[in-house]
Amino acid sequence: MMTTSIQPPPLGNDEVRHAFSLLNQVSQRSRIRAIAEQIVANATPPATAFAELVQALVSPDRYHWRESRLAAWCLSHVPLLPHQRSVAIQTLADVVSKRYKPSLRSIVARSAFISLIIGAITLTPAGILVIAILCYPLVHLFVWDAARSHAAQIRGEAARALQTLQAVETIDLLTAAAVNDMLFVRLQARNALCHLLPLLTSAHYGTLRPSTLQLLSYLLNAPNELLAQRILEAFTKVGTRSVLSAVKLIARGRGKHGHLPPIRQAAIEAQRRIEERLRREQETRVLLRASQVEPTMPEQLLRPAMDAHLERSEELLRASQSGEPLDSDIALAIIEDIKLRSDPRAIPFLKDLLQLPSLPQAVAMATQECLALLQARAELDRSAPPALSPDIEAKLFQTDRPPQAF
C-alpha cells in the first residue's frame, strides 16, 4: 500500500535567505550541500537524502559542524513519509537534548597543534616547545569554547527544525531548553515555542509534564512579549491549578508584562478558563451523604431486569478490530456512564476506542470529552488532600442536619 509523503511548507524569503547563509559555509563537494541546493531550487531530493541527513546528525563527528547544522535545516524541508517524520522528530529531539559535548581527545590534539604553530614563530626548537607550553592553557580554553559554540549552533538549528515540523510532542523538551540551555539554544527554543504553543488544544490537557507548566510560568517573565502571550493563550487550554497564581499576578497588572493590555487580557481569560475547569472538576467530586442510614426492605432492592446468563456475548460492546461500525447510541450511553462514574481506570479503554478507524464522529467527540475529564480527575486525585480519619468523619455526620456536600 502506497503512503503519501508529507510535503514541507513552501520556502519564504526569510527561509531562503537563512538557507543561503548556511549553504555559503559548506564545501561545494559536500553531499549535504547538494541536497540543500535541490531543496532551495524546489527540486526533488534523491531517495537516499533522508538517510544521509539523519546520519549527519546521528554521527556528527564524521561531518563538519556546519554540515550537521545544514542537515538539521534540510531534515525539516524534505518530503517525508509518516514513519520518516517520526524518525526525523526523534532525531532532532535527540540533537536538542544531547548537548553534543566535543571529544576531549580532539580538543587536546587541536589545542596542542595550534600551540605548536604559535611556538614556531621563534624558529628555534627550544623556543617552539617553551612558547607552546606557555600558551597551551589559553589555546585550550579557546578551542573548548569554540567547540561548545559549534554544538550549540547545531542544537539551535535542530530546535528551529522542530518548529518547522510542527512537532507539538516536543514542547516539554523545548520548554526545558528555553530555560536551562545555552543562550543561542534558549533563543531558538523560545522562538519555536511561540509557533508550537498555539497548536495545543483542549485534548492536550493533562499531557504536559507538571515541570513543563512550571517552566512556562517562569517564561511569563521572559523579555519576549509574544512568548508570554502565547503561553497565556495555551494556559486557557492546558493550564492547571499549579499555574493559577502566576496567571493571577499578570491579570492584576503585575509582573514583567502585566502593564500591557493584550497580555493582561490574555491572563484574565486564562484565569477564567482555569478556574472554570477546576470548578467542573470539583463538581465531579461532590458527594451527598445521608445523616443516618434508613433500613432497607429486601423487596426494595434494585434487581436486574433480566438474568445475566441470558445476555449473549456477541451483543456486548467491544472495540472492533475489523473496522465494523459501533452502535452509536449504546456507545454514547456507556461513555456517559463512564463520565458519571469518573473512574480513571477507564482511560486506557477510551484511548483504544479513539484509535478505531470507523468510530462515528459523535462517539469520537464524546470519547475525547470523557477522556479529558478522566485525565483531569486523575491529576486532581494525585494532588488531593488525605481523606478524613473514620473518627473525625463519624463526628461530622452525627448531627440531624440535612445531607452535606463534600
C-alpha positions in Angstrom: 0.0 0.0 0.0 1.4 3.3 -1.0 1.7 6.1 1.6 1.5 9.7 0.6 4.5 11.7 1.7 4.1 14.8 3.9 5.1 17.8 1.9 7.2 20.5 3.6 5.9 24.1 3.9 6.9 26.4 1.0 10.1 28.4 1.4 9.5 32.0 2.2 12.0 34.8 1.5 13.3 34.7 5.1 13.8 30.9 4.9 15.6 31.1 1.6 18.0 33.8 3.0 18.6 31.6 6.0 19.3 28.6 3.8 21.9 30.5 1.7 23.6 31.7 4.9 24.1 28.1 5.8 25.0 26.9 2.3 27.7 29.5 1.9 29.7 28.0 4.8 29.7 24.4 3.4 32.1 23.0 0.9 30.9 22.6 -2.7 31.8 18.9 -2.6 29.5 18.2 0.3 26.6 15.8 -0.2 24.6 17.7 2.4 25.1 20.9 0.4 23.8 19.2 -2.8 20.6 18.1 -1.0 20.1 21.7 0.3 20.6 23.2 -3.1 17.9 20.9 -4.5 15.5 21.9 -1.7 16.1 25.6 -2.4 15.6 25.0 -6.2 12.3 23.2 -5.5 13.7 20.0 -7.0 13.0 16.6 -5.6 15.9 15.3 -3.5 17.3 11.8 -4.1 15.7 8.8 -2.4 18.8 8.5 -0.1 18.6 12.1 1.1 16.7 11.2 4.3 19.2 8.6 5.4 22.1 10.9 4.7 20.6 13.8 6.6 19.8 11.6 9.6 23.4 10.1 9.5 24.8 13.6 9.6 23.0 14.3 12.9 23.4 10.9 14.4 27.2 10.8 13.8 28.3 14.5 13.9 32.0 13.5 14.4 32.1 12.2 10.8 30.9 15.6 9.4 31.9 19.2 9.8 29.8 21.0 12.3 28.5 23.3 9.5 27.3 20.3 7.6 25.4 18.9 10.6 23.8 22.3 11.1 22.7 22.4 7.4 21.5 18.8 7.7 19.1 19.8 10.6 17.6 22.5 8.4 17.2 20.1 5.4 15.5 17.5 7.5 12.6 19.8 8.1 12.2 20.7 4.4 12.3 17.4 2.6 9.2 15.3 1.8 8.7 12.7 4.5 6.6 9.6 4.9 4.7 9.4 8.2 7.2 7.0 9.7 10.1 9.1 8.4 8.6 12.2 10.0 8.5 10.3 13.4 12.2 9.4 12.9 13.1 12.9 12.0 11.4 14.4 15.0 13.0 11.9 17.3 16.4 12.5 15.8 16.1 16.3 16.1 14.8 16.0 19.6 17.9 13.9 20.5 20.1 16.6 19.0 18.5 19.2 21.2 18.6 17.1 24.4 22.1 15.7 23.9 24.5 18.6 24.3 26.9 17.3 21.7 29.8 17.6 24.0 33.0 17.7 21.9 35.6 15.0 22.4 38.3 15.8 24.9 40.8 14.0 22.8 40.1 16.1 19.8 40.2 19.3 21.8 43.6 18.4 23.3 45.0 17.4 19.9 43.8 20.6 18.3 45.0 22.8 21.1 48.4 21.2 21.0 48.6 21.7 17.3 47.7 25.3 17.4 50.2 25.9 20.3 53.0 24.4 18.3 52.1 26.6 15.3 52.3 29.7 17.6 55.6 28.5 19.0 57.0 28.1 15.5 57.4 31.8 15.2 60.6 31.6 17.3 62.3 29.4 14.6 64.2 27.5 17.3 63.4 24.0 18.7 63.6 25.2 22.3 61.6 28.3 21.7 58.8 26.3 20.0 58.5 24.0 23.0 58.6 26.7 25.6 56.1 29.0 23.9 53.8 26.1 23.1 53.7 25.0 26.7 53.1 28.6 27.9 50.2 29.3 25.5 48.6 25.9 25.6 46.1 26.7 28.5 44.8 29.7 26.8 44.5 27.9 23.4 42.8 25.0 25.1 40.1 27.3 26.6 39.6 29.0 23.2 39.2 25.7 21.4 36.9 24.2 24.0 34.6 27.3 23.9 34.5 27.2 20.1 33.5 23.6 20.2 30.7 24.3 22.6 29.6 27.2 20.4 29.5 25.0 17.3 27.5 22.3 19.2 25.0 25.0 20.3 24.5 26.1 16.8 23.7 22.6 15.6 21.2 22.1 18.5 19.7 25.5 17.9 19.1 24.7 14.3 17.5 21.4 15.4 15.1 23.3 17.6 14.2 25.5 14.6 13.6 22.4 12.5 11.2 21.1 15.2 9.3 24.3 14.8 9.0 23.8 11.1 7.8 20.2 11.5 5.2 21.5 14.0 6.3 18.8 16.5 3.9 19.6 19.3 5.0 16.5 21.1 8.4 18.1 21.8 7.0 21.1 23.8 8.3 19.5 27.0 11.8 19.3 25.6 11.8 22.7 24.1 10.5 24.3 27.3 13.3 22.9 29.3 15.8 24.1 26.7 14.2 27.5 26.6 15.1 27.9 30.3 18.1 25.9 31.2 20.3 25.8 28.0 22.9 28.0 26.4 21.9 31.4 25.1 21.7 30.5 21.4 19.7 27.4 22.1 17.4 29.2 24.5 16.6 31.8 21.9 15.8 29.3 19.2 13.7 27.1 21.6 11.7 30.2 22.8 11.0 31.1 19.2 9.9 27.6 18.5 7.5 27.7 21.4 5.9 30.8 20.0 4.9 28.7 17.0 4.1 25.4 18.7 2.0 26.6 21.7 -0.9 27.9 19.5 -1.2 24.3 18.2 -2.2 23.0 21.6 -5.9 22.1 22.1 -8.1 21.1 25.0 -7.3 17.5 24.1 -3.7 18.1 25.3 -4.9 18.9 28.8 -3.1 16.7 31.2 -0.4 15.6 28.7 2.2 18.2 29.5 4.5 17.5 32.4 4.0 19.4 35.6 7.6 20.6 35.4 6.8 22.0 31.9 3.9 24.0 33.2 6.1 25.4 36.0 8.8 26.4 33.4 6.2 28.0 31.2 5.1 30.1 34.2 8.7 31.1 34.7 8.9 32.1 31.0 6.0 34.6 31.5 8.7 37.0 32.8 11.0 36.4 29.8 11.7 39.5 27.6 9.8 38.0 24.7 6.3 39.6 24.9 4.9 37.4 22.2 6.0 34.3 24.0 4.3 35.5 27.2 1.0 36.0 25.3 1.2 32.6 23.6 1.9 30.9 27.0 -1.2 32.6 28.5 -3.3 31.5 25.5 -2.0 28.0 25.9 -3.0 28.0 29.6 -6.6 28.6 28.6 -6.5 25.0 27.2 -3.9 23.1 29.3 -3.4 25.3 32.4 -3.8 23.6 35.8 -4.0 24.8 39.4 -0.2 25.0 39.5 0.0 27.9 37.1 -3.0 29.8 38.5 -1.0 32.0 40.9 1.3 33.2 38.1 -1.7 33.9 35.8 -3.5 35.9 38.6 -0.4 38.0 39.1 -0.4 39.2 35.5 -4.2 39.5 35.5 -3.8 42.1 38.3 -1.4 44.1 36.1 1.7 43.0 37.8 4.7 41.0 36.6 7.1 41.9 33.7 4.3 42.3 31.1 1.3 42.9 33.3 1.1 46.5 32.2 0.5 45.5 28.5 -3.3 45.4 27.8 -3.2 42.4 25.3 -1.2 40.3 27.8 -3.3 41.3 30.8 -6.4 40.5 28.9 -5.0 37.1 27.9 -4.2 36.5 31.6 -7.7 37.4 32.6 -9.2 34.9 30.1 -6.7 32.2 31.2 -7.6 32.7 34.8 -11.3 32.5 34.0 -10.9 29.3 31.9 -8.7 27.6 34.5 -11.0 28.4 37.4 -14.0 27.2 35.4 -12.2 24.0 34.6 -11.2 23.5 38.2 -14.8 24.2 39.3 -16.1 21.5 36.9 -13.6 19.0 38.2 -14.6 19.8 41.8 -18.3 19.3 41.0 -17.5 15.7 39.9 -16.0 15.1 43.3 -19.0 16.3 45.3 -20.8 13.5 47.1 -24.1 13.8 49.1 -24.1 11.6 52.3 -27.2 10.9 54.4 -27.1 11.9 58.1 -28.4 8.5 59.1 -28.9 5.1 57.4 -32.5 4.1 56.9 -33.4 0.4 56.9 -34.0 -1.0 53.5 -36.6 -3.7 52.8 -35.4 -6.6 50.7 -38.2 -6.0 48.2 -36.9 -2.5 47.6 -33.5 -3.6 46.5 -32.7 -3.0 42.8 -32.6 -6.1 40.7 -31.6 -6.6 37.1 -34.4 -6.6 34.6 -33.1 -9.8 33.1 -30.8 -12.6 34.1 -27.1 -12.1 33.4 -26.9 -15.6 31.8 -29.5 -14.6 29.1 -27.2 -11.9 27.7 -25.4 -13.0 24.6 -21.7 -12.2 24.5 -21.9 -11.1 20.9 -24.2 -8.2 21.9 -21.7 -6.7 24.3 -19.9 -3.5 23.2 -16.3 -4.3 22.2 -13.6 -2.4 20.4 -13.9 -3.8 16.9 -10.6 -4.7 15.3 -12.2 -5.4 11.9 -13.4 -1.9 11.4 -17.1 -2.7 11.8 -19.2 0.3 12.9 -20.2 0.6 16.6 -23.8 1.1 17.8 -23.6 4.9 18.4 -26.4 5.0 20.9 -25.0 2.2 23.1 -21.5 3.7 22.9 -22.7 7.1 23.9 -24.7 5.7 26.8 -21.7 3.8 28.0 -19.4 6.8 27.7 -21.9 8.9 29.6 -22.0 6.3 32.4 -18.2 6.3 32.5 -18.3 10.1 32.7 -20.7 10.0 35.7 -18.6 7.4 37.5 -15.4 9.4 36.8 -13.2 6.3 37.2 -9.7 6.9 35.8 -9.3 3.2 35.2 -11.3 3.7 32.0 -8.7 6.0 30.4 -6.9 3.1 28.5 -10.2 1.9 27.2 -11.1 5.4 25.9 -7.7 5.8 24.3 -8.1 2.4 22.5 -11.6 3.5 21.4 -10.3 6.6 19.8 -7.9 4.5 17.6 -10.8 2.8 15.8 -10.9 3.8 12.1 -14.7 3.5 11.8 -15.6 5.5 15.0 -18.6 7.8 14.4 -18.0 11.5 14.9 -20.5 11.8 17.8 -18.9 8.9 19.6 -15.4 10.3 19.0 -16.3 13.8 20.4 -17.9 12.2 23.4 -14.9 10.0 24.0 -12.5 12.9 23.8 -14.6 14.9 26.2 -14.8 12.0 28.6 -11.1 11.3 28.3 -10.2 14.9 29.1 -12.5 14.7 32.2 -10.9 11.5 33.5 -7.4 12.8 32.9 -8.3 15.9 34.9 -9.8 13.7 37.6 -6.7 11.6 37.8 -4.5 14.7 38.2 -6.8 16.1 40.8 -6.7 12.8 42.8 -2.9 12.9 42.8 -2.9 16.4 44.4 -6.0 15.9 46.6 -5.6 16.2 50.4 -5.6 13.0 52.5 -9.0 11.6 53.5 -10.5 12.2 56.9 -10.0 9.6 59.6 -13.0 7.4 60.5 -13.4 9.1 63.9 -13.5 12.6 62.6 -15.8 11.6 59.8 -18.2 9.9 62.3 -18.3 13.1 64.3 -19.2 15.2 61.3 -22.2 13.1 60.5 -23.7 12.6 64.0 -26.0 15.6 63.6 -29.5 15.6 62.3 -28.8 18.3 59.7 -29.6 17.9 56.0 -27.0 16.0 53.9 -23.8 17.9 53.4 -21.8 18.2 50.2 -18.1 17.2 50.2 
